[in-house]
C-alpha cells in the first residue's frame, strides 16, 4: 500500500514565520529515498516543491514552500557589504569601489 504524506509551510507570510522543522521528512542524504525538487519562479517569489520517494515506491513525502526573492537579494547585498568592508580594511580601495557600484546597481 502506498502512503502519501503532505507537509505545507504556509508560504512564509512573514520572514521566518510559519517555518517549522518537520522531523518526519527524510534527511537530505538518506539513501533509502530519492529526492526531487521542482522550482517555479515568478517576479517576486520562488515556489519549491520537494518530493522524497522511497526506493521501493511505498512511501512519498512532499513539502511545498515559497521563498521571497527579496530575501535573497538582501542577503546578497549584506554579503557584498561585508566583502567591501574587508577590501577597505585591506586597503584595496579599487576593489571596494567596484563592490560599492555593484551594490548600487542591485538597489
DAQUI-V252006 format. One record per pair of residues at least 12 apart in sequence whose ideal C-beta (glycine too) atoms are under 10 Angstrom apart, sorted by the first residue. I is the first residue (numbers start at 1). GAP is how many residues later the second one is. Records with the same first field share a line. If there is no record, write none. Layout:
I = GAP / GAP
This chain:
1 = 57
2 = 51 / 52 / 55 / 56 / 57 / 58
3 = 51 / 55 / 56 / 57 / 58
4 = 55 / 56 / 57 / 58
5 = 17 / 19 / 20 / 47 / 54 / 55 / 56 / 57 / 58
6 = 54 / 55 / 56 / 57 / 58
7 = 13 / 15 / 17 / 18 / 43 / 54 / 55 / 56 / 57 / 58
8 = 12 / 14 / 54 / 55 / 56 / 57
9 = 13 / 39 / 54 / 55 / 56 / 57 / 58
10 = 54 / 55 / 56
11 = 34 / 36 / 53 / 54 / 55 / 56 / 57
12 = 33 / 53 / 54 / 55 / 56 / 59
13 = 53
15 = 53 / 55 / 56 / 59
16 = 55
18 = 47
19 = 46
22 = 39 / 41
24 = 37
25 = 25 / 27 / 36 / 37 / 38
26 = 26 / 27 / 28 / 33 / 35
27 = 25
28 = 24
30 = 22 / 24
31 = 24
32 = 20 / 22 / 23 / 24 / 27
33 = 18 / 19 / 20 / 21 / 22 / 26 / 27 / 28
34 = 17 / 18 / 19 / 20 / 21 / 23
35 = 15 / 16 / 17 / 18 / 26
36 = 13 / 14 / 15 / 16 / 17 / 26
37 = 12 / 13 / 14 / 26
38 = 12 / 13 / 26
39 = 28
40 = 24 / 26
41 = 28
42 = 24 / 27
43 = 26
44 = 22 / 24 / 25 / 26
45 = 21 / 22 / 23 / 24 / 25 / 26
46 = 19 / 20 / 21 / 22 / 23 / 26
47 = 17 / 18 / 19 / 20
48 = 15 / 16 / 17 / 18 / 19
49 = 13 / 14 / 15 / 16
50 = 12 / 13 / 14 / 15
51 = 12 / 13
73 = 33 / 34
74 = 32
76 = 26 / 27 / 30
77 = 25 / 26 / 29 / 30
78 = 25
79 = 20
80 = 19 / 20 / 22 / 23 / 26
81 = 18 / 19 / 22
82 = 17
83 = 12 / 13 / 16 / 19 / 20
84 = 12 / 13 / 14 / 15 / 16 / 18 / 19
85 = 14
86 = 13
87 = 12 / 13
88 = 12
